[in-house]
């Protein structure tokens, strides 16, 4: 195997490693996006509850904002 073939083999292996790493990062990114969406939904629900409770307190005269 001459020097050019050795370098091409090393390059090929490096590209394969990069592609594998890229795939792993994409999968991790997809998981994180799903988690983010889940937590955003929970936060939005909590915010709605807080706003509702604030309005209830205001209507009972217990809170002045």
C-alpha positions in Angstrom: 0.0 0.0 0.0 1.6 3.3 -1.0 1.5 6.5 0.9 -1.5 7.9 -1.1 -3.6 4.8 -0.4 -2.7 5.0 3.3 -3.8 8.6 3.5 -7.0 7.9 1.6 -7.8 5.1 4.0 -7.2 7.4 7.0 -9.4 10.0 5.3 -12.1 7.5 4.7 -12.0 6.4 8.4 -12.1 9.9 9.6 -15.1 10.7 7.4 -16.9 7.6 8.7 -16.3 8.7 12.3 -17.6 12.2 11.5 -20.7 10.8 9.9 -21.3 8.5 12.9 -20.8 11.4 15.3 -23.1 13.6 13.3 -25.8 10.9 13.4 -25.5 10.6 17.1 -25.7 14.4 17.6 -28.8 14.6 15.4 -30.5 11.9 17.5 -29.5 13.6 20.7 -30.8 16.9 19.3 -34.1 15.3 18.4 -34.5 14.0 22.0 -33.7 17.4 23.4 -36.2 19.1 21.2 -38.9 16.7 22.4 -38.0 17.3 26.0 -38.0 21.1 25.4 -41.4 20.9 23.9 -42.7 18.9 26.8 -41.3 21.3 29.4 -42.6 24.3 27.5 -46.1 22.8 27.5 -45.9 22.2 31.3 -44.7 25.8 31.8 -47.6 27.2 29.7 -50.1 25.1 31.7 -48.6 26.4 34.9 -48.7 30.0 33.7 -52.4 29.6 32.8 -53.1 28.3 36.3 -51.2 31.2 37.9 -53.0 33.8 35.8 -56.4 32.1 36.7 -55.5 32.2 40.4 -54.5 35.8 40.2 -57.8 36.8 38.6 -59.7 34.8 41.3 -57.8 36.6 44.0 -58.4 40.0 42.3 -62.1 39.2 42.1 -62.3 38.4 45.8 -60.5 41.7 46.6 -57.6 39.8 48.2 -55.1 41.0 45.6 -54.6 44.5 44.4 -52.4 44.7 41.3 
